[in-house]
Amino acid sequence: MGRKYSKSNLPTKICPVCQRPFEWRKKWETCWDEVKYCSERCRRRRSTAQSPE
């Protein structure tokens, strides 16, 4: 069994709260499309993020 992602080529997203890039993690394997925040801290601070509207 091969890996779906190699460590040198992991997908990334930008956190809407801290504006920092974060990479895919094994624990997000089944829910990567729903992941929006880089950490629990940013998820709790989401109200401070500017809405795109």
Backbone as CSV, one residue per row, in Angstrom:
resi,resn,N_x,N_y,N_z,CA_x,CA_y,CA_z,C_x,C_y,C_z
1,MET,0.827,-1.191,0.000,0.000,0.000,0.000,0.870,1.254,0.000
2,GLY,0.655,2.106,-0.981,1.390,3.354,-1.054,0.632,4.477,-0.369
3,ARG,1.352,5.512,-0.058,0.711,6.678,0.558,-0.050,7.468,-0.490
4,LYS,-1.131,8.061,-0.073,-1.886,8.913,-0.976,-1.140,10.235,-1.207
5,TYR,-0.473,10.728,-0.155,0.278,11.968,-0.233,1.711,11.708,0.211
6,SER,2.674,12.257,-0.502,4.051,12.189,-0.031,4.306,13.405,0.855
7,LYS,5.224,13.282,1.778,5.477,14.381,2.704,5.930,15.658,2.013
8,SER,6.568,15.523,0.869,7.042,16.707,0.166,5.954,17.367,-0.678
9,ASN,4.809,16.719,-0.800,3.751,17.242,-1.664,2.390,17.177,-0.969
10,LEU,2.293,17.718,0.244,1.043,17.719,0.984,0.190,18.913,0.566
11,PRO,-1.131,18.726,0.503,-1.996,19.871,0.186,-1.988,20.885,1.337
12,THR,-2.197,22.142,1.006,-2.211,23.202,2.014,-3.466,24.051,1.875
13,LYS,-3.791,24.758,2.948,-4.890,25.725,2.978,-4.403,26.930,3.775
14,ILE,-5.130,28.035,3.667,-4.833,29.248,4.439,-5.900,29.384,5.522
15,CYS,-5.471,29.550,6.748,-6.397,29.718,7.863,-7.040,31.110,7.772
16,PRO,-8.374,31.198,7.827,-9.037,32.508,7.716,-8.845,33.403,8.942
17,VAL,-8.408,32.849,10.068,-8.219,33.641,11.284,-6.816,34.239,11.341
18,CYS,-5.797,33.390,11.223,-4.416,33.872,11.369,-3.716,34.105,10.031
19,GLN,-4.361,33.739,8.938,-3.831,33.937,7.588,-2.523,33.193,7.333
20,ARG,-2.274,32.114,8.058,-1.078,31.309,7.862,-1.432,30.038,7.106
21,PRO,-0.520,29.545,6.291,-0.778,28.278,5.600,-0.619,27.102,6.569
22,PHE,-1.446,26.087,6.382,-1.291,24.859,7.153,-1.451,23.674,6.225
23,GLU,-0.779,22.580,6.570,-0.735,21.407,5.711,-1.679,20.320,6.194
24,TRP,-1.974,19.428,5.283,-2.793,18.256,5.531,-2.193,17.431,6.656
25,ARG,-3.059,16.860,7.501,-2.622,15.968,8.575,-3.364,14.643,8.444
26,LYS,-2.741,13.612,8.916,-3.330,12.270,8.828,-4.707,12.219,9.484
27,LYS,-4.888,12.909,10.606,-6.185,12.874,11.292,-7.289,13.564,10.488
28,TRP,-6.908,14.376,9.492,-7.881,15.050,8.632,-8.119,14.289,7.331
29,GLU,-7.607,13.069,7.230,-7.672,12.307,5.989,-9.102,12.177,5.452
30,THR,-10.065,11.910,6.324,-11.439,11.696,5.874,-12.267,12.973,5.785
31,CYS,-11.774,14.075,6.354,-12.585,15.294,6.399,-11.824,16.533,5.931
32,TRP,-10.813,16.370,5.093,-9.977,17.507,4.657,-10.798,18.617,4.002
33,ASP,-11.845,18.268,3.275,-12.664,19.284,2.606,-13.406,20.172,3.602
34,GLU,-13.699,19.652,4.792,-14.418,20.427,5.799,-13.498,21.227,6.718
35,VAL,-12.205,20.926,6.724,-11.254,21.613,7.611,-11.074,23.052,7.140
36,LYS,-11.258,24.007,8.073,-11.133,25.422,7.734,-10.047,26.117,8.547
37,TYR,-9.799,25.631,9.758,-8.903,26.322,10.680,-7.669,25.477,10.965
38,CYS,-6.544,26.133,11.191,-5.280,25.422,11.398,-5.184,24.791,12.779
39,SER,-5.933,25.316,13.742,-5.815,24.817,15.112,-7.112,25.042,15.874
40,GLU,-7.183,24.433,17.041,-8.330,24.624,17.922,-8.404,26.079,18.387
41,ARG,-7.261,26.678,18.607,-7.221,28.080,19.028,-7.853,28.987,17.975
42,CYS,-7.512,28.780,16.716,-8.102,29.589,15.645,-9.592,29.288,15.479
43,ARG,-9.976,28.048,15.679,-11.394,27.712,15.583,-12.200,28.459,16.638
44,ARG,-11.643,28.568,17.854,-12.324,29.302,18.920,-12.350,30.808,18.650
45,ARG,-11.364,31.304,17.937,-11.268,32.740,17.635,-11.911,33.101,16.308
46,ARG,-12.679,32.214,15.724,-13.224,32.433,14.377,-14.091,33.672,14.258
47,SER,-14.678,34.131,15.365,-15.514,35.324,15.293,-14.694,36.572,14.965
48,THR,-13.385,36.515,15.197,-12.530,37.660,14.884,-12.109,37.680,13.417
49,ALA,-12.339,36.579,12.729,-11.979,36.522,11.309,-12.941,37.394,10.513
50,GLN,-12.422,38.060,9.503,-13.269,38.895,8.681,-14.059,38.015,7.718
51,SER,-15.343,38.250,7.643,-16.182,37.470,6.731,-15.987,37.976,5.300
52,PRO,-16.067,37.097,4.305,-15.842,37.491,2.913,-16.970,38.325,2.317
53,GLU,-18.058,38.505,3.043,-19.200,39.256,2.517,-18.981,40.743,2.571
